[in-house]
């Protein structure tokens, strides 16, 4: 796990700027995450506390998160005890991945009370707990741990708070050389240095232990090479492994003790993405540095946690859409077979006419008859199959019925193929939109499927938006300061194109590829804004990972929605085409807001 005690220490150090800040708002966008809106010295800040089992973390963030219409119970409790409170202290427990945030609040009667938010960053056991420090009693936790789950440690309202089990490791910032060397000599024979460091010292991840061992190995080699090259130092012994390990360990711990952090991201030798609060020599290829650990974590985690949450929330939608897509693809295959068969309708007419012209040559009970085909230039003989249970006249009428049936079915098949193509395109479009969806976007996609009759409305008892309410709007700001609107689902696409855009605004969409409607809300802009809007169009499309993606652009006045068309479907003309390759880093660095 990349988030270790050292990263936690760097986070706590960075968050000292929040001490003395006031908590203006609290909301809980997901089951695992809490957002604290702070007003502190230096301006307003947004603090993310996450007990996500895969991506637990604490950091300042610039991301926008949805605010649910109905706050969960834990969020309501935090609002009651912490909203409008002042942060008195933010501390780390030893070198563990545990952070305490002490908040002093004055209630309606003017009485002050102190509450503590405890964030335990323990992988799948991560939790956020609200504690009354005066009594040591838990007010609640974002994840409950019942006696049935754990007899050692219960996380439920009214129970005393018990710290996570102690690992009885040494504190890496307090150890001296003698203690280090003694512990190293007493280590189990054959144990690797990396494993020894992790098992001996608290807060050290395998990643940092590997870095220490790599630096120690390099240091020992340099020392040996230097001693060999220096004739006057021939009497010097090569630096042994233990001394090299201590020297490297001490240097790194001094850097951490003095809060000299250098946050970085990159890839290790196996190509796995990693991040650290200190510079790593083991990173292969490009090394990216950051001004703060929050910026580093924002880049590293990106929208991984959001995508993970969205995937959980959309599992039923994904299953439904994939089933509908598969069903329509099979239907199209069958229609193509029917079309091929119906295309031969003329042969049934010819057979019927040949039979009527030669009724005297057949008898009831015949299984086939050979007749001269008068419609063939060479007057070739044609074998026609007969139903032995029918008279010659009835056999002829049977072929005419087939002819009329297939002739009439051609129109129906064409219409059904058109409908099926639209269904396939619609399902592919919704699947593409789900790949970029935020939590708000999911609700709107679900609402759209209800409106279109694909799903039953199961939310009647829930608090719903009014029909006239606007959908979520994703608004980016170009380098020229011009607003660019991006629709991430069909309800948003319709609203952006048909309601937000003016006649002379510029509209963009990937050419013949499912994607977002993008709107440059200005009739005057430069090439930079057009390129950035095209980048957004390509990025939020099915061609996100492609190069030279074709993006059409035209004025809104040339975009129209056909009568009866599905949500998000438009036709347009007078377009020009740009070819762009999506630049994810540029798009993520563009200023953007979410407007509800």
C-alpha positions in Angstrom: 0.0 0.0 0.0 1.5 3.4 -1.1 -0.1 5.3 1.8 2.2 4.5 4.8 3.1 6.3 8.0 5.5 8.6 6.2 2.9 9.8 3.7 0.5 10.2 6.7 3.1 12.4 8.5 3.5 14.6 5.4 -0.3 14.9 5.1 -0.7 16.0 8.8 2.2 18.5 8.4 0.5 20.0 5.3 -2.9 20.1 7.1 -1.5 22.3 9.9 -2.6 25.3 7.7 -6.2 24.2 8.5 -5.7 24.5 12.3 -7.8 27.5 13.4 -10.0 27.1 10.4 -13.8 27.0 10.7 -15.9 24.2 9.2 -18.6 25.8 7.1 -20.2 22.8 5.5 -20.0 19.0 5.7 -21.4 16.6 3.2 -21.0 12.9 2.4 -21.1 12.2 -1.3 -20.5 8.4 -1.0 -20.7 5.7 1.6 -17.0 6.1 2.3 -16.2 9.8 1.9 -16.7 13.0 3.9 -16.0 16.5 2.6 -15.3 19.3 5.0 -15.6 22.8 3.6 -13.2 25.0 5.6 -12.5 28.7 5.9 -9.0 29.0 7.2 -6.1 31.4 6.8 -5.2 31.6 3.2 -8.8 31.1 1.9 -11.4 28.5 1.6 -10.4 24.8 1.4 -12.0 21.5 0.7 -10.8 18.6 2.9 -11.5 15.0 1.8 -11.6 12.2 4.4 -12.0 8.8 2.8 -12.5 5.4 4.3 -12.6 3.8 0.9 -11.5 0.2 1.4 -9.3 0.4 -1.8 -8.3 4.1 -1.8 -8.3 5.4 1.8 -6.8 8.8 2.2 -6.9 12.3 3.7 -6.1 15.2 1.5 -7.0 18.7 0.3 -8.8 18.5 -3.0 -10.0 20.7 -5.8 -12.4 18.1 -7.2 -16.2 18.7 -7.2 -18.3 16.1 -5.4 -22.1 15.7 -5.5 -24.1 16.7 -2.5 -26.9 14.1 -2.0 -30.4 15.4 -1.6 -30.7 13.4 1.6 -27.7 13.3 3.9 -26.7 9.9 5.5 -27.1 9.6 9.2 -23.3 9.8 9.9 -23.2 13.0 7.9 -26.1 14.5 9.9 -24.3 13.6 13.1 -21.1 15.3 11.9 -23.1 18.4 11.1 -24.6 18.4 14.5 -21.4 18.2 16.4 -18.8 19.7 14.0 -20.4 22.2 11.6 -19.4 25.8 12.4 -16.8 24.3 14.8 -13.1 25.4 14.8 -10.3 22.9 14.2 -8.0 23.0 17.2 -5.5 20.3 16.3 -4.6 17.8 13.6 -2.2 15.0 14.8 -0.8 11.7 13.8 -0.7 8.8 16.2 3.0 7.8 16.5 3.9 6.8 12.9 0.7 5.0 12.3 -1.9 5.7 9.6 -4.2 7.2 12.1 -5.1 10.9 12.1 -7.0 12.8 14.8 -8.8 16.1 14.1 -10.0 17.9 17.2 -12.9 20.3 16.7 -14.3 22.8 19.2 -17.9 23.8 18.7 -20.3 26.1 20.6 -23.9 24.8 20.8 -27.2 26.7 20.8 -26.9 27.4 24.5 -23.4 28.8 24.1 -21.7 25.8 25.8 -18.4 24.7 24.2 -17.7 21.1 23.5 -14.7 19.2 22.0 -15.2 16.4 19.5 -12.6 14.3 17.7 -12.8 12.8 14.2 -10.5 9.8 14.0 -9.5 8.7 10.5 -8.0 5.2 10.3 -6.3 4.6 7.0 -6.1 0.8 7.2 -7.0 -0.6 3.8 -10.2 -2.6 3.9 -10.5 -1.9 7.6 -10.4 1.9 7.1 -12.9 3.9 9.1 -13.9 7.4 10.2 -15.1 7.7 13.8 -16.6 10.6 15.7 -15.5 10.5 19.4 -16.3 12.4 22.5 -12.7 12.7 24.0 -14.1 13.6 27.5 -15.7 10.2 27.9 -13.8 8.2 25.3 -17.3 7.2 23.9 -17.9 6.7 20.2 -20.8 8.8 18.8 -20.7 6.8 15.6 -18.5 5.5 12.8 -18.9 5.7 9.0 -18.6 1.9 9.0 -20.0 -0.1 11.9 -18.0 -3.0 13.3 -20.4 -5.2 15.3 -19.6 -7.8 18.0 -20.4 -10.4 15.4 -17.6 -9.1 13.2 -15.0 -8.4 15.9 -15.0 -9.2 19.6 -11.8 -7.2 20.1 -12.9 -3.9 18.7 -16.4 -2.6 18.2 -17.3 0.5 16.2 -20.8 1.5 17.1 -22.5 4.4 19.0 -22.2 4.2 22.8 -19.2 1.9 22.9 -15.8 3.0 24.3 -13.2 3.6 21.6 -10.5 1.0 21.3 -7.4 1.8 19.3 -6.4 -0.6 16.5 -4.2 -3.5 17.7 -0.6 -2.4 18.5 2.1 -3.9 16.3 4.9 -3.2 18.8 7.3 -1.9 16.3 10.1 0.6 16.8 9.6 4.3 16.1 11.8 5.1 13.1 12.3 8.8 14.0 13.4 8.1 17.6 15.9 5.2 17.1 19.7 5.7 17.5 22.5 3.9 15.7 23.3 1.5 18.6 19.8 0.3 18.9 19.5 0.0 15.1 22.6 -2.1 14.9 21.7 -4.3 17.8 18.3 -5.0 16.4 19.8 -5.7 13.0 22.3 -8.2 14.4 19.5 -10.0 16.3 17.3 -10.3 13.2 16.3 -13.7 12.0 19.1 -15.3 9.9 18.2 -15.2 6.2 15.6 -12.5 6.4 15.9 -9.9 3.6 16.7 -6.3 4.7 13.5 -5.0 3.1 11.4 -7.5 5.1 13.3 -6.7 8.2 12.8 -2.9 7.9 9.0 -3.4 7.3 8.6 -5.8 10.3 10.8 -3.7 12.7 9.8 -0.1 12.2 6.3 1.4 12.3 5.1 3.5 9.3 7.5 2.0 6.7 5.9 0.5 3.7 7.6 -2.1 1.5 8.1 0.7 -1.1 10.1 2.9 1.3 12.0 -0.2 2.6 12.9 -1.1 -1.0 14.1 2.5 -1.6 16.3 2.4 1.6 17.9 -0.9 0.5 18.5 0.4 -3.0 20.2 3.5 -1.7 22.2 1.5 0.8 23.5 -0.8 -1.9 24.5 2.1 -4.1 26.2 3.9 -1.1 28.2 0.7 -0.2 29.4 0.3 -3.8 30.4 4.0 -4.1 32.3 3.8 -0.8 34.2 0.6 -1.9 35.0 2.1 -5.3 36.2 5.4 -3.7 38.4 3.5 -1.2 40.0 1.4 -3.9 40.8 4.4 -6.0 42.4 6.3 -3.1 45.9 4.9 -2.6 46.2 6.6 0.8 43.0 4.9 1.9 44.1 1.4 1.1 43.8 0.5 4.7 40.1 1.3 4.8 37.7 -1.5 4.9 34.7 -1.5 2.5 31.5 -0.2 4.2 29.6 -3.2 5.4 26.0 -3.8 4.7 24.7 -2.9 8.2 26.5 0.4 8.3 25.4 1.3 4.7 21.8 0.4 5.7 22.0 2.6 8.9 23.5 5.5 7.1 20.8 5.5 4.4 18.0 4.9 7.0 19.3 7.8 9.2 19.5 10.2 6.3 16.0 9.5 5.1 14.6 9.7 8.7 16.3 13.0 9.2 14.6 14.3 6.1 11.2 13.1 7.3 11.8 14.4 10.9 12.5 17.9 9.5 9.5 17.7 7.1 11.6 18.0 4.0 9.1 16.2 1.7 9.4 15.8 -2.1 6.2 14.3 -3.3 6.6 12.2 -6.5 4.7 9.8 -8.8 6.0 7.4 -11.4 6.4 3.7 -12.2 8.5 1.0 -10.6 10.5 -1.7 -12.4 7.3 -3.7 -12.9 5.4 -0.8 -14.5 3.2 -0.3 -11.5 2.1 3.3 -10.8 3.5 4.4 -7.4 3.6 7.6 -5.3 5.7 8.8 -2.3 6.2 11.7 0.0 10.0 11.5 -0.7 11.9 11.3 -3.9 12.4 7.7 -5.1 15.5 6.5 -7.0 13.7 3.3 -7.8 11.2 5.0 -10.2 11.7 4.0 -13.8 11.1 6.5 -16.6 9.4 9.8 -16.0 9.5 11.2 -12.5 6.8 13.7 -11.7 7.2 16.1 -8.8 4.6 18.1 -6.9 4.5 21.1 -4.6 2.3 19.4 -2.0 1.4 15.8 -1.0 -2.3 16.7 -1.7 -1.5 17.6 -5.3 0.5 14.4 -5.6 -2.4 12.2 -4.2 -4.9 14.1 -6.4 -2.9 13.2 -9.4 -2.1 9.6 -8.3 -5.6 8.6 -7.3 -7.3 10.8 -9.9 -10.8 9.6 -10.3 -9.9 6.0 -9.4 -12.0 6.0 -6.3 -14.9 7.8 -8.1 -14.8 5.2 -10.9 -14.8 2.4 -8.3 -17.8 3.9 -6.6 -19.6 4.5 -9.9 -18.9 1.0 -11.0 -20.6 -0.3 -7.8 -23.6 2.0 -8.2 -24.0 1.2 -11.9 -23.6 -2.6 -11.9 -27.4 -3.1 -12.5 -27.4 -0.4 -15.2 -24.4 -1.9 -16.9 -25.9 -5.4 -16.8 -29.2 -4.1 -18.2 -27.5 -2.1 -21.0 -25.2 -5.0 -22.0 -28.2 -7.3 -22.1 -30.2 -4.9 -24.3 -27.2 -4.3 -26.6 -26.7 -8.1 -27.0 -30.4 -8.6 -27.6 -30.5 -6.0 -30.3 -27.3 -7.3 -32.0 -28.9 -10.7 -32.2 -32.1 -9.2 -33.5 -30.1 -7.3 -36.2 -28.4 -10.6 -37.3 -31.8 -12.3 -37.6 -33.2 -9.3 -39.6 -30.3 -9.5 -41.9 -31.1 -13.1 -42.5 -34.7 -12.3 -43.1 -33.7 -9.5 -45.5 -31.5 -11.9 -47.5 -34.4 -14.4 -47.7 -37.0 -11.7 -48.5 -34.6 -10.4 -51.3 -35.4 -13.7 -53.1 -39.1 -13.0 -53.1 -39.1 -12.7 -57.0 -38.2 -16.4 -57.3 -41.4 -17.4 -55.5 -43.5 -15.4 -58.0 -41.7 -17.1 -60.9 -42.3 -20.5 -59.4 -46.0 -19.7 -58.9 -46.5 -18.5 -62.4 -44.7 -21.5 -63.9 -46.8 -23.9 -61.9 -50.1 -22.1 -63.0 -49.0 -22.4 -66.6 -48.4 -26.1 -66.3 -51.1 -27.4 -63.9 -51.9 -30.2 -66.4 -48.5 -31.7 -66.0 -48.9 -32.3 -62.2 -51.0 -34.4 -59.9 -51.7 -34.3 -56.2 -49.0 -36.4 -54.4 -46.1 -35.2 -56.6 -43.1 -34.1 -54.5 -41.4 -32.1 -57.4 -41.8 -31.1 -61.0 -39.4 -30.1 -63.7 -40.6 -27.2 -65.9 -39.1 -25.0 -68.6 -38.3 -21.6 -67.1 -39.8 -19.2 -69.7 -38.1 -16.3 -67.8 -34.7 -17.6 -68.4 -32.9 -16.5 -71.6 -31.7 -20.0 -72.2 -35.1 -21.6 -71.4 -33.4 -23.9 -68.9 -35.3 -26.5 -66.9 -36.2 -25.6 -63.3 -37.0 -28.1 -60.6 -39.8 -26.8 -58.3 -40.5 -28.6 -55.0 -44.2 -29.5 -54.3 -46.2 -30.3 -51.2 -47.6 -33.8 -51.9 -50.6 -33.1 -49.7 -51.7 -30.1 -51.9 -53.3 -30.0 -55.3 -51.2 -28.4 -58.2 -53.3 -25.3 -58.0 -52.8 -25.1 -54.2 -49.1 -25.5 -54.6 -49.0 -22.6 -57.1 -51.0 -20.4 -54.7 -48.6 -21.4 -51.9 -45.7 -19.8 -53.8 -47.7 -16.7 -54.5 -48.5 -16.3 -50.8 -44.8 -16.6 -50.0 -44.1 -14.0 -52.7 -46.6 -11.5 -51.2 -45.5 -12.2 -47.7 -41.8 -11.5 -48.4 -42.6 -8.5 -50.6 -44.6 -6.9 -47.9 -42.1 -7.8 -45.2 -39.3 -5.9 -47.0 -40.8 -2.6 -45.8 -41.3 -4.0 -42.3 -37.7 -5.4 -42.2 -36.2 -2.1 -43.3 -38.2 -0.3 -40.6 -37.2 -2.8 -37.9 -33.5 -2.6 -39.0 -33.6 1.2 -38.7 -35.2 0.9 -35.2 -32.7 -1.8 -34.1 -29.7 0.3 -35.4 -30.9 3.2 -33.3 -31.3 1.0 -30.3 -27.7 -0.4 -30.7 -26.4 3.2 -31.1 -28.4 4.4 -28.1 -27.1 1.5 -25.8 -23.5 2.1 -26.9 -23.9 5.8 -26.2 -25.2 5.1 -22.7 -22.4 2.7 -22.0 -19.9 5.3 -23.1 -21.5 7.9 -20.9 -21.4 5.6 -17.9 -17.6 5.2 -18.4 -17.3 9.0 -17.6 -20.3 9.4 -15.2 -20.2 11.0 -11.8 -22.6 10.0 -9.1 -25.0 12.8 -10.2 -24.7 11.7 -13.8 -25.8 8.2 -12.9 -29.0 9.4 -11.4 -29.8 11.3 -14.5 -29.0 8.4 -16.8 -31.3 6.2 -14.6 -34.0 8.9 -14.8 -33.6 9.0 -18.6 -34.1 5.2 -18.9 -37.3 5.5 -16.7 -38.6 8.3 -18.9 -37.9 6.2 -22.0 -39.8 3.3 -20.6 -36.8 0.9 -20.2 -36.9 0.9 -16.4 -39.6 1.1 -13.9 -39.6 4.1 -11.5 -38.6 2.7 -8.1 -37.9 6.1 -6.6 -41.4 7.3 -6.0 -41.0 7.3 -2.2 -37.7 9.2 -2.5 -37.3 13.0 -2.7 -37.1 13.7 -6.4 -36.1 16.8 -8.5 -38.9 18.9 -10.0 -39.4 18.4 -13.7 -38.2 21.9 -14.4 -35.0 21.5 -12.6 -31.8 21.7 -14.6 -29.6 18.7 -15.0 -26.0 18.8 -13.7 -23.8 21.0 -15.8 -20.1 20.4 -16.2 -18.4 23.8 -17.1 -14.7 24.1 -18.1 -12.9 27.4 -18.5 -10.5 27.7 -21.5 -7.0 29.2 -21.3 -8.7 32.3 -22.9 -11.2 32.5 -20.1 -14.2 31.3 -22.1 -16.7 28.8 -20.7 -17.0 25.4 -22.3 -20.0 23.3 -21.4 -19.7 19.5 -21.6 -22.8 17.1 -21.5 -21.9 13.8 -19.9 -25.2 12.1 -20.4 -28.2 12.6 -22.8 -30.2 14.8 -20.4 -27.2 17.1 -20.1 -26.5 16.9 -23.9 -30.1 18.0 -24.7 -30.0 20.8 -22.2 -26.6 22.1 -23.3 -27.5 22.0 -27.0 -31.1 23.0 -26.9 -31.3 25.3 -23.8 -27.9 26.7 -23.0 -26.5 27.4 -26.5 -27.3 30.5 -28.5 -27.5 30.6 -32.3 -23.9 31.8 -32.8 -22.3 29.6 -30.1 -20.1 26.8 -31.4 -21.1 23.2 -30.9 -18.7 20.2 -31.1 -19.1 16.4 -31.3 -16.9 13.5 -32.3 -17.6 12.5 -35.9 -19.6 9.3 -36.1 -18.4 8.3 -32.6 -20.6 8.2 -29.5 -19.6 11.1 -27.2 -20.5 14.3 -25.4 -22.1 17.5 -26.7 -19.6 20.3 -26.2 -20.5 24.0 -26.3 -18.2 27.0 -26.6 -20.5 29.6 -25.1 -19.2 32.6 -27.0 -19.3 33.8 -30.6 -15.7 35.1 -30.3 -12.7 33.0 -29.3 -9.2 32.0 -30.4 -7.7 28.7 -31.7 -6.6 27.8 -28.2 -10.3 27.6 -27.0 -11.4 25.7 -30.1 -8.6 23.2 -29.6 -9.4 22.7 -25.9 -13.1 22.2 -26.7 -12.2 19.6 -29.3 -9.9 17.9 -26.7 -12.9 17.7 -24.3 -15.1 16.3 -27.0 -12.6 13.6 -27.9 -11.8 12.8 -24.3 -15.4 12.4 -23.3 -16.1 10.0 -26.2 -15.7 6.4 -27.1 -12.4 7.4 -28.7 -10.9 8.6 -25.5 -7.8 6.4 -25.9 -7.4 6.9 -29.6 -5.2 9.4 -31.6 -6.2 11.8 -34.3 -9.9 11.7 -33.3 -12.1 13.5 -35.8 -14.2 16.2 -34.1 -16.9 18.1 -36.0 -17.8 21.7 -35.1 -20.5 24.0 -36.3 -22.7 26.8 -35.0 -25.7 25.9 -32.8 -28.1 27.3 -35.5 -27.1 24.4 -37.7 -27.9 21.7 -35.0 -31.4 20.4 -34.7 -33.2 17.5 -33.0 -35.5 15.4 -35.3 -39.1 15.0 -34.1 -39.4 11.9 -31.9 -35.7 11.3 -31.7 -34.2 9.7 -28.6 -32.5 11.9 -26.0 -29.1 13.2 -27.1 -29.7 12.6 -30.8 -29.3 15.5 -33.2 -28.4 16.1 -36.8 -26.3 19.0 -38.0 -24.7 20.5 -41.1 -22.2 23.3 -42.2 -19.6 21.5 -40.1 -15.8 21.6 -40.2 -13.6 18.8 -38.8 -10.6 18.9 -36.5 -8.3 16.0 -35.7 -7.0 15.9 -32.1 -5.4 13.4 -29.7 -6.9 13.6 -26.2 -4.4 15.0 -23.6 -5.6 13.7 -20.2 -3.2 15.8 -18.2 -4.2 19.0 -20.0 -7.9 18.3 -19.5 -7.5 17.5 -15.8 -5.6 20.8 -15.3 -8.4 22.9 -16.9 -10.4 24.8 -14.3 -13.9 23.3 -14.1 -17.0 23.5 -11.9 -20.1 21.4 -11.5 -23.3 23.4 -11.4 -26.5 21.8 -10.1 
